């Protein structure tokens, strides 16, 4: 790799000089303001110092040749090794991550999770009736146990009094059930206004004398219907479908892209290319470049909307092009405008999809602000990450209701390509109601 430093009056001029010498595929490693060295530099205006890097042609050719020789087992073995390194880095003292313990990396021959059905081009949303009934039974047992612990069994004082008045007993039990239901949803961190809305709809749908079992089935189905099915992804007839991944820094965009690309390439045999517009985080660029090398897929760094257009056009025979973007401040108008130009660069020529990636561990108010900013820029689907780091996933329900955006994927670890699933509303509602995975 060739690394060089360039100085100029502005960042744009420094970048232009770097591109002139190193070419369009360079990666910006750092940009900072400084003064010229020496005594007289104290009185001079600040200049921009830009450090950039680029792979030499021999290294690029060697990587491509090696990638073409790799079998699927070789790819899985390489991914497994990368997973172990990433997890070791996260567990070591002084890392910038949250420090949560990740599950051990799978062996190269480990059986992957169920293939991401969104890539199967089959709209198979419904589960079997038996599976639904099984989950309902589990939820009934859970809430009934909490119901019993709260003293509403017929053996208690209230129960003895209610024996004289069966209708009063039913109404009393239903009110206690609704109290427990409300508490359970609030504990799952569903927004209070949405909980009130769900409870209100439940009350309206219940007839006099409705028992707890029927009420539980009603709220279970209503929450599932409110969440809707997963956002499905299909190939395009207009050429490659271009997928843009946006969101705050640190939510796991790059790793999520690697997971989706791996599934597409290994399990679905799709032709995939990876691009990054995140040129200010050298670690993110190199991480995605590493995954591209392992998978044997093309990788490019793009800086402008024009470069996005040209690069996508060069991959016209591919199925999917996945584009990583920088995590910008939601308060910076200039950065917002730049992001807007990137994600709409090829709208007129290709089918595109934007994914807003959010972590379930982030503050809900920050999630809402981020979602609102991107809603002003584009229509998007949602991806939620780090489900393995939190037991409280009410934000998934909250953000779906708040934005109206469909949820596409959820991730629950750092293992590539295994720790990702198509969004399952039934599994999510089960957990929101206090059930286990």
Backbone torsions as a table, in degrees:
resi	resn	phi	psi	omega
1	UNK	NA	137.1	178.7
2	UNK	-100.4	127.1	180.0
3	UNK	-121.2	127.7	-179.4
4	UNK	-138.5	156.8	179.9
5	UNK	-114.0	137.3	-178.9
6	UNK	-128.4	140.8	178.3
7	UNK	-123.6	144.4	178.8
8	UNK	-162.3	175.8	-179.1
9	UNK	-68.5	-37.5	-178.2
10	UNK	-127.8	164.6	178.6
11	UNK	-64.2	-38.5	-179.5
12	UNK	-62.0	-42.0	179.7
13	UNK	-67.3	-40.0	179.3
14	UNK	-64.4	-40.9	179.3
15	UNK	-65.9	-38.5	178.7
16	UNK	-62.7	-41.6	178.0
17	UNK	-64.0	-41.4	-179.8
18	UNK	-63.4	-43.4	179.6
19	UNK	-65.4	-36.3	-179.4
20	UNK	-62.5	-37.2	-176.5
21	UNK	-90.5	-41.6	-173.4
22	UNK	-99.8	-16.4	-179.4
23	UNK	97.2	173.9	-173.9
24	UNK	-73.1	-18.1	-175.0
25	UNK	-88.4	11.1	-178.9
26	UNK	-67.4	161.7	176.1
27	UNK	-121.4	126.8	178.0
28	UNK	-77.1	119.8	-178.8
29	UNK	-90.4	-36.5	178.7
30	UNK	-162.4	153.2	175.1
31	UNK	-136.9	128.5	179.0
32	UNK	-148.5	156.9	176.7
33	UNK	-92.6	136.8	-179.3
34	UNK	-150.0	178.1	176.5
35	UNK	-118.5	158.1	178.1
36	UNK	-65.1	147.2	-178.4
37	UNK	-71.2	157.3	178.3
38	UNK	104.5	169.2	-176.7
39	UNK	-61.2	-45.3	-176.0
40	UNK	-71.8	-13.1	176.7
41	UNK	-66.4	-21.9	179.3
42	UNK	-62.8	-28.6	-175.9
43	UNK	-103.3	5.4	-178.0
44	UNK	-93.5	163.9	177.0
45	UNK	-74.5	155.0	179.2
46	UNK	-69.4	148.2	176.2
47	UNK	-121.9	165.0	179.9
48	UNK	-98.4	130.5	177.7
49	UNK	-114.1	118.0	-177.9
50	UNK	-116.8	128.3	177.1
51	UNK	-106.8	127.2	-176.8
52	UNK	-131.2	157.0	-179.6
53	UNK	-136.3	153.7	177.0
54	UNK	-151.9	144.7	175.5
55	UNK	-76.4	141.7	176.5
56	UNK	-77.9	160.8	-172.6
57	UNK	-62.3	-34.9	-179.9
58	UNK	-64.3	-40.6	-179.6
59	UNK	-66.6	-41.5	179.0
60	UNK	-61.7	-46.5	-179.8
61	UNK	-61.9	-41.5	-179.9
62	UNK	-63.7	-43.1	179.2
63	UNK	-62.4	-42.7	179.7
64	UNK	-63.5	-43.1	-178.8
65	UNK	-63.6	-41.1	179.9
66	UNK	-67.4	-38.9	-178.1
67	UNK	-64.1	-37.3	-177.6
68	UNK	-66.3	-23.3	-177.3
69	UNK	-86.8	-9.5	-171.9
70	UNK	-77.8	137.3	174.1
71	UNK	-92.7	173.0	179.6
72	UNK	-61.2	-39.9	179.4
73	UNK	-65.3	-36.6	177.4
74	UNK	-63.7	-41.1	-179.7
75	UNK	-63.7	-45.7	-179.4
76	UNK	-63.7	-38.3	179.2
77	UNK	-65.1	-41.5	179.0
78	UNK	-66.2	-41.8	178.1
79	UNK	-62.7	-40.3	178.7
80	UNK	-61.7	-41.3	179.2
81	UNK	-64.3	-41.9	178.0
82	UNK	-62.5	-41.5	179.7
83	UNK	-58.9	-42.0	-179.5
84	UNK	-64.3	-40.0	179.6
85	UNK	-65.4	-44.8	-179.6
86	UNK	-61.4	-44.4	-178.8
87	UNK	-67.6	-37.6	177.8
88	UNK	-63.8	-39.9	177.9
89	UNK	-63.8	-40.0	-178.3
90	UNK	-69.7	-28.6	-178.7
91	UNK	-85.0	-18.8	-176.0
92	UNK	-73.2	149.4	-179.1
93	UNK	-61.3	145.7	173.6
94	UNK	84.2	6.2	177.6
95	UNK	-78.7	160.6	-176.1
96	UNK	-86.1	-4.9	-179.4
97	UNK	-76.3	178.9	-177.3
98	UNK	-76.8	-12.6	175.1
99	UNK	82.2	12.0	179.2
100	UNK	-72.7	146.8	-178.2
101	UNK	-75.4	124.9	178.5
102	UNK	-92.4	155.5	178.8
103	UNK	-71.1	151.9	-178.6
104	UNK	-58.0	147.8	179.5
105	UNK	-66.9	140.3	-179.3
106	UNK	-72.1	152.3	175.2
107	UNK	-69.2	162.3	-176.5
108	UNK	-60.9	-27.7	-177.4
109	UNK	-97.6	6.3	-177.9
110	UNK	-61.7	146.6	178.2
111	UNK	-77.6	123.1	-178.5
112	UNK	-69.8	163.8	174.3
113	UNK	-62.4	170.8	177.6
114	UNK	-52.4	132.2	-177.3
115	UNK	-54.7	145.5	-178.5
116	UNK	-63.8	108.0	-173.1
117	UNK	-64.9	-19.2	179.8
118	UNK	-63.6	-21.2	179.0
119	UNK	-92.0	-4.9	-176.6
120	UNK	-83.5	-9.6	-179.1
121	UNK	59.8	29.7	175.8
122	UNK	-122.9	122.5	-176.9
123	UNK	-82.0	70.0	-175.4
124	UNK	-99.6	73.0	-172.9
125	UNK	-81.6	-35.1	-169.8
126	UNK	-84.3	137.3	172.8
127	UNK	-88.0	168.6	179.3
128	UNK	-69.6	157.4	179.0
129	UNK	-60.9	-37.6	-179.5
130	UNK	-62.7	-41.1	-179.6
131	UNK	-64.7	-40.8	179.0
132	UNK	-64.3	-44.5	-179.1
133	UNK	-64.0	-36.6	178.7
134	UNK	-63.4	-43.9	179.0
135	UNK	-66.2	-37.1	178.1
136	UNK	-64.3	-40.6	177.9
137	UNK	-60.1	-42.5	179.8
138	UNK	-63.8	-41.8	179.2
139	UNK	-67.6	-39.6	178.4
140	UNK	-61.0	-45.0	179.1
141	UNK	-61.5	-39.9	-179.1
142	UNK	-64.3	-53.9	-176.7
143	UNK	-70.8	-31.6	176.9
144	UNK	-64.6	-38.6	179.1
145	UNK	-64.8	-40.9	177.3
146	UNK	-68.2	-34.6	179.3
147	UNK	-63.8	-44.0	-179.7
148	UNK	-67.6	-41.0	-179.7
149	UNK	-62.7	-21.8	-177.5
150	UNK	-84.9	3.7	171.8
151	UNK	86.9	26.6	-177.7
152	UNK	-104.1	6.4	176.8
153	UNK	-68.7	158.7	-174.4
154	UNK	-65.2	-16.4	179.7
155	UNK	-73.6	-19.7	-178.9
156	UNK	-77.7	175.1	-179.4
157	UNK	-59.9	-45.2	-179.5
158	UNK	-62.8	-39.3	-179.9
159	UNK	-64.3	-39.7	179.3
160	UNK	-62.9	-40.8	179.6
161	UNK	-67.8	-36.7	-176.4
162	UNK	-72.5	-18.7	177.6
163	UNK	-60.9	-29.6	-179.8
164	UNK	-75.9	-20.5	-175.7
165	UNK	-138.3	86.8	-176.4
166	UNK	-56.1	-39.7	-179.0
167	UNK	-64.3	-40.5	178.9
168	UNK	-65.5	-37.7	178.0
169	UNK	-61.3	-44.8	-179.3
170	UNK	-62.2	-45.0	-179.8
171	UNK	-64.7	-40.0	-179.4
172	UNK	-66.0	-42.7	178.4
173	UNK	-63.5	-39.3	-179.0
174	UNK	-65.6	-40.3	178.3
175	UNK	-64.6	-40.1	177.9
176	UNK	-65.7	-40.5	177.4
177	UNK	-60.9	-44.7	-179.0
178	UNK	-64.7	-37.2	176.9
179	UNK	-62.3	-44.6	179.5
180	UNK	-66.3	-41.1	178.6
181	UNK	-59.9	-47.8	-179.7
182	UNK	-60.2	-44.9	179.9
183	UNK	-62.2	-40.8	-179.1
184	UNK	-64.1	-43.3	-179.5
185	UNK	-68.3	-39.0	177.2
186	UNK	-64.9	-41.1	178.2
187	UNK	-62.4	-29.0	177.8
188	UNK	-79.7	1.1	177.5
189	UNK	70.3	32.5	167.0
190	UNK	-77.6	138.0	-178.8
191	UNK	-56.4	137.2	-175.8
192	UNK	-56.3	-37.0	-179.6
193	UNK	-66.7	-35.0	178.1
194	UNK	-73.6	-32.7	175.4
195	UNK	-64.5	-46.1	178.7
196	UNK	-60.0	-39.7	179.5
197	UNK	-63.4	-44.7	-179.7
198	UNK	-64.8	-42.4	179.8
199	UNK	-65.9	-40.1	178.5
200	UNK	-62.0	-43.3	178.5
201	UNK	-65.0	-36.4	178.7
202	UNK	-64.3	-45.3	-179.7
203	UNK	-60.4	-41.8	-178.2
204	UNK	-65.4	-31.4	-176.9
205	UNK	-84.0	-13.0	-176.1
206	UNK	-89.1	136.2	174.5
207	UNK	-92.6	160.0	177.4
208	UNK	-55.2	133.8	179.1
209	UNK	85.9	6.0	178.0
210	UNK	-61.3	132.7	-179.2
211	UNK	-86.6	169.3	-175.8
212	UNK	-63.1	-39.5	-179.0
213	UNK	-59.7	-44.0	-179.4
214	UNK	-68.4	-38.5	178.8
215	UNK	-63.8	-40.0	178.6
216	UNK	-63.5	-43.1	178.5
217	UNK	-62.5	-38.7	179.8
218	UNK	-62.6	-49.2	-176.3
219	UNK	-69.1	-34.9	178.4
220	UNK	-61.0	-48.3	-178.6
221	UNK	-69.5	-37.8	-179.3
222	UNK	-64.0	-42.3	179.5
223	UNK	-66.5	-38.1	177.9
224	UNK	-63.7	-45.6	179.6
225	UNK	-63.4	-35.7	-179.8
226	UNK	-68.0	-37.5	179.4
227	UNK	-72.5	-32.1	-179.4
228	UNK	74.1	176.9	179.8
229	UNK	-83.2	172.4	-180.0
230	UNK	-70.4	152.5	175.0
231	UNK	-75.6	112.7	-175.5
232	UNK	-86.8	150.1	-175.7
233	UNK	-122.2	127.0	-179.7
234	UNK	-128.2	163.2	175.6
235	UNK	-69.9	164.7	-177.5
236	UNK	-110.7	149.5	176.1
237	UNK	-87.4	-8.2	-177.3
238	UNK	-93.0	4.9	-174.5
239	UNK	123.0	-155.4	-179.9
240	UNK	-67.0	142.8	171.0
241	UNK	-87.2	126.8	-174.5
242	UNK	-100.8	122.2	-176.6
243	UNK	-110.4	122.7	178.3
244	UNK	-105.9	133.1	-179.9
245	UNK	-112.8	118.3	-176.4
246	UNK	-123.8	164.7	178.0
247	UNK	144.5	174.1	-177.3
248	UNK	-63.8	159.5	174.5
249	UNK	-66.1	139.6	173.4
250	UNK	90.9	1.5	-178.6
251	UNK	-86.1	-11.6	178.1
252	UNK	101.6	29.9	-179.8
253	UNK	-60.0	-48.8	-174.2
254	UNK	-63.3	-44.0	179.2
255	UNK	-66.1	-38.3	178.3
256	UNK	-62.9	-42.4	177.3
257	UNK	-60.1	-43.5	180.0
258	UNK	-61.6	-39.8	179.6
259	UNK	-63.9	-47.9	-178.3
260	UNK	-65.6	-43.7	179.2
261	UNK	-61.8	-41.0	-179.7
262	UNK	-62.8	-44.3	179.0
263	UNK	-63.1	-44.7	179.6
264	UNK	-59.7	-44.9	-172.0
265	UNK	-78.8	-45.7	-174.7
266	UNK	-78.2	-48.2	-171.1
267	UNK	-92.6	-31.0	-177.5
268	UNK	-105.1	-5.2	178.4
269	UNK	57.8	35.9	177.9
270	UNK	-84.8	152.9	173.7
271	UNK	-87.9	118.6	-171.9
272	UNK	-125.6	142.3	172.0
273	UNK	-127.7	148.4	-179.5
274	UNK	-116.6	133.2	174.2
275	UNK	-123.8	154.4	171.6
276	UNK	-135.0	135.4	172.5
277	UNK	-108.6	6.9	178.7
278	UNK	-90.5	78.3	-173.8
279	UNK	-90.6	3.6	-178.0
280	UNK	-106.4	2.1	176.5
281	UNK	-126.3	95.7	-175.4
282	UNK	-58.8	-34.1	-179.1
283	UNK	-64.8	-41.0	-180.0
284	UNK	-66.3	-40.9	179.5
285	UNK	-63.1	-47.4	-177.8
286	UNK	-68.1	-33.4	177.7
287	UNK	-63.7	-47.0	180.0
288	UNK	-68.3	-36.4	176.3
289	UNK	-61.7	-39.6	179.5
290	UNK	-62.9	-45.4	178.6
291	UNK	-63.9	-39.3	178.2
292	UNK	-61.8	-41.6	178.7
293	UNK	-63.4	-42.3	-180.0
294	UNK	-62.9	-43.7	-177.8
295	UNK	-78.1	-18.6	-177.8
296	UNK	74.0	35.5	179.9
297	UNK	-114.2	154.8	-179.8
298	UNK	-63.6	148.9	178.1
299	UNK	-138.3	133.8	179.0
300	UNK	-138.1	150.1	172.8
301	UNK	-105.0	128.9	-179.1
302	UNK	-122.5	147.0	-175.5
303	UNK	-116.4	-30.2	-172.7
304	UNK	-130.5	163.0	175.2
305	UNK	-57.7	-36.5	179.1
306	UNK	-63.3	-39.5	179.0
307	UNK	-68.3	-34.7	176.0
308	UNK	-61.2	-46.8	179.0
309	UNK	-58.3	-50.2	-177.0
310	UNK	-63.5	-41.4	-177.0
311	UNK	-69.0	-43.6	178.2
312	UNK	-61.5	-40.4	179.0
313	UNK	-61.5	-32.9	-179.8
314	UNK	-72.9	-14.5	178.4
315	UNK	-112.6	37.9	-173.6
316	UNK	-64.4	-20.3	-179.0
317	UNK	-92.9	4.9	-178.0
318	UNK	-89.0	163.9	178.6
319	UNK	-87.5	-45.5	-176.8
320	UNK	-138.0	142.0	171.7
321	UNK	-124.1	120.1	-177.0
322	UNK	-103.9	127.2	-173.8
323	UNK	-117.1	118.2	174.6
324	UNK	-84.4	144.0	179.6
325	UNK	-129.1	163.6	-178.9
326	UNK	-77.2	146.7	174.5
327	UNK	-85.6	104.1	-175.0
328	UNK	-100.6	163.1	174.3
329	UNK	-67.7	133.6	-179.1
330	UNK	-75.0	-6.4	-179.7
331	UNK	-98.1	-8.3	-175.6
332	UNK	-93.2	107.8	-175.8
333	UNK	-64.6	-37.6	-179.5
334	UNK	-63.4	-43.6	179.1
335	UNK	-67.6	-37.3	176.6
336	UNK	-61.6	-42.9	179.8
337	UNK	-65.5	-39.3	178.3
338	UNK	-64.4	-42.6	178.1
339	UNK	-62.9	-43.3	-179.7
340	UNK	-58.9	-41.9	-180.0
341	UNK	-65.8	-38.6	-179.3
342	UNK	-65.9	-49.2	-172.1
343	UNK	-75.6	-12.5	177.3
344	UNK	-110.6	13.9	-173.7
345	UNK	-63.2	-32.0	-173.8
346	UNK	-122.5	20.4	-177.2
347	UNK	-56.2	-39.4	-174.0
348	UNK	-75.6	-18.0	-173.9
349	UNK	-112.0	-21.8	-174.5
350	UNK	-137.9	159.9	171.4
351	UNK	-78.7	128.9	-177.1
352	UNK	-125.4	162.5	174.2
353	UNK	-148.9	133.7	177.8
354	UNK	-106.4	136.2	176.6
355	UNK	-118.0	122.3	173.2
356	UNK	-90.0	117.4	-176.4
357	UNK	-99.0	123.8	-179.3
358	UNK	-130.7	147.6	177.3
359	UNK	-95.9	136.4	178.7
360	UNK	-69.5	-11.7	-179.9
361	UNK	-87.0	-7.5	-177.6
362	UNK	-77.5	162.9	177.3
363	UNK	-67.7	137.9	-176.8
364	UNK	-60.5	-42.0	-179.0
365	UNK	-63.0	-38.1	177.3
366	UNK	-67.4	-37.6	177.8
367	UNK	-61.7	-43.3	-179.2
368	UNK	-64.0	-43.6	179.4
369	UNK	-61.1	-44.9	178.9
370	UNK	-61.5	-46.3	-179.9
371	UNK	-60.8	-39.9	-179.7
372	UNK	-66.3	-40.2	179.2
373	UNK	-61.4	-46.7	-178.8
374	UNK	-72.6	-25.4	175.4
375	UNK	-64.6	-30.3	176.9
376	UNK	-70.6	-23.1	-176.0
377	UNK	-93.6	-37.9	-170.9
378	UNK	-165.8	164.7	169.8
379	UNK	-84.8	140.8	-176.2
380	UNK	-146.1	163.9	166.7
381	UNK	-103.7	164.2	-175.7
382	UNK	-107.8	143.4	169.5
383	UNK	-128.0	129.6	178.6
384	UNK	-111.1	131.6	-177.0
385	UNK	-113.8	168.0	173.0
386	UNK	65.0	34.8	176.7
387	UNK	-65.4	-18.7	177.3
388	UNK	-77.0	-9.5	-177.2
389	UNK	-102.7	1.6	-179.2
390	UNK	-151.1	142.4	175.1
391	UNK	-92.8	-0.7	-174.2
392	UNK	-116.4	108.2	-172.7
393	UNK	-119.2	24.5	178.9
394	UNK	-59.5	-24.1	179.9
395	UNK	-61.1	-27.5	178.2
396	UNK	-62.5	-46.8	177.0
397	UNK	-65.4	-46.4	-177.3
398	UNK	-57.5	-50.4	-175.2
399	UNK	-69.3	-34.0	176.8
400	UNK	-64.3	-46.4	-179.8
401	UNK	-66.9	-41.7	-176.8
402	UNK	-65.5	-42.2	-174.3
403	UNK	-97.5	-23.6	-173.1
404	UNK	76.8	4.8	-178.9
405	UNK	-82.3	141.5	176.6
406	UNK	-76.2	149.7	176.4
407	UNK	-93.4	130.3	-176.5
408	UNK	-99.3	-54.9	-175.4
409	UNK	-134.4	159.1	166.6
410	UNK	-132.6	145.9	178.2
411	UNK	-121.2	149.0	-175.6
412	UNK	-138.2	40.0	178.9
413	UNK	160.5	-179.2	-176.0
414	UNK	-106.5	-0.8	-179.6
415	UNK	-69.9	127.9	177.7
416	UNK	-106.5	127.5	6.7
417	UNK	-102.4	14.0	-164.8
418	UNK	-78.8	-36.7	-169.7
419	UNK	-83.9	58.9	175.9
420	UNK	-152.2	142.8	178.7
421	UNK	-139.7	151.6	168.5
422	UNK	-64.6	140.7	-179.5
423	UNK	-57.1	129.7	-179.5
424	UNK	-117.6	102.7	-176.4
425	UNK	-63.0	-33.5	-179.4
426	UNK	-67.4	-44.0	178.2
427	UNK	-63.7	-38.3	-179.4
428	UNK	-66.9	-46.4	179.8
429	UNK	-63.7	-38.3	177.0
430	UNK	-56.9	-43.9	179.9
431	UNK	-70.9	-36.2	178.3
432	UNK	-63.3	-30.2	178.9
433	UNK	-88.2	10.6	174.4
434	UNK	95.4	5.7	179.4
435	UNK	-81.3	172.7	177.7
436	UNK	-99.5	160.3	177.7
437	UNK	-64.4	NA	NA
